[in-house]
Amino acid sequence: MSLNPKQLRFIEEYLIDLNATRAYRRAYPNCKTDGAAEVAGHRLLRNVKVQSEIQKQQNERAKRVEVTLDMVVRELARIAFGNRRKLFSWGPDGVKFTKSEDLDEDIAAIVEEVSQTITDSGGTMRVKTASKTEALRLLGMHL
């Protein structure tokens, strides 16, 4: 027995955000409550044929985009353990930034955004780094 169209739609929706409840609600819009969607979504995830198709599609996606789990974990580790003191220093004389060309790949990986504002009275520079806490949380979930 193969998967029916609704199961295939559930799989398609599940692969968007890996959330069984939301995937079930999108695939089966007549479902009345989140509680019912949660139970039914998790039941579908336990279906061997559904699991197999999800794994197959995830493997195909990984090949297509050439991203491996090791690459994701390595990048999360760079963010989680990147030494922000190599990006800038601070003290009584203010904040000093390291030139971008002097940053190694591990430190550059933690930079999420850089902006500069210049006015007649001076200027400001803003550097936003990736969330160390979020990277640690995701690594912890993986481990």
N, C-alpha and C positions, 0 to 999 in steps of 0.2 A: 504494500500500500504506500502510495506517495503522499507528499504533503498537499493539503488542499489550498485553494487560493487565499483563504483567510490566514492560515498558518504562514504562508509565504509572505503575506503582508505584515504579519506580526514580526517575522524575522527581519524584514526590511526596516521596519520602524525601530526594532530593538537595536539594530546596528547603528542607529543615529546617535543614541545617548547611553546605550547599555542599561536602560531602565525598563524593567519588565512591566511595571504598572502603567507607565506612560505609553509604552509601546502597545500594550493591550487596549488602552483607551483609544488610541489612534486607529488601530486595526479593527476594533470592534466598537464603533461609536455608540451603539445602542446599550452598552454596558451602563448600568444605573449608578453604581457607586465606585469610589476609589478602592474601598475594601474588597469588593467583588473583583475589580480589575487586578488588584494585587494578588489575590488568591489564584485567579485564572492565569495571570501572567506567569507566576512562578510554577504553576502546574505545566504550562506549555514549555517552560525552560527545562523541566525534568523529562520531557518527551525525548527519547533517544534520537529520533529522526530530526527533530527541531534542533537539538544540540549539535548533531552532525552537520546540518546545513549551516548553522551559525559558525561553527569552526571552519568549515570549508570556505565560506565567504570572507571570514576574517583573514584566513591564510592567503586567499586570492588578493585581498586588499593590501596586505603586507608586501606581497611580491610586486604589485603594481606600483606602490609608492616607495618601494625599497626601504621601508622602515622596519627595523626589528625591535623586539622587546628589549634586547640589550642596549640598543641605541637610546631608547626612551629612558631606561633606568640610568644609563651613563649621564645623560643630560640632566635628569633630576638630581643626581648626585653632585654634578658640577654646581647646580644652583644651591642645593642644600649645604654644601660644604665650602663654597667659594668664600675666600677671605676678603671681605669688603674693605679691609684696610689697604689692600693693594690697589683699590680703585680710587680712593681718596684718603687724605689724612686731615685731621682737625686738631686744633689746639688754640692757644691764646691769640695766635696771629690769624685765625680764621680757618677756612676750609681750602684745601689745595687738591685739585684733581690731577690724576695721572693722565697724560696725553693718550688719546685713543690708540695711536700707533705703538705705544709702549705696553699696552695690555696684552697678556697672553690669552689664548683661546678660552681657558677655564674662567678667567676673570671677566672677559668680554661676554661670556655666556650669561652672567648674572644681570647685565644691563638690559632693562626693559624699555626705557625711554630716556631721551636727553632733550632738554629744551633750554633756550636762552632768550632772555628778554633784555633789550637794550633801550634805555630811555635817556633823555637829556641829563638826568641827575645820576645816572649810573646804570647798573644792570644786575640781573640775577641769572644764575644758572641752576638748573634743576636736573638731577639725575634720579631716576626711579629704578630700583633694583627689583628683580623677581622675588617673590615671596619665599623666603627660606622656610618659614613654617609650613606653607602649602607643599613645598617640595618634600620636606621631611614627612608630612602626613601621607603623601602619595607613595613615597618609598616604604614607609611603614606598612601601608596597606598591601603593597606588593610582597613584602617579606612576610 
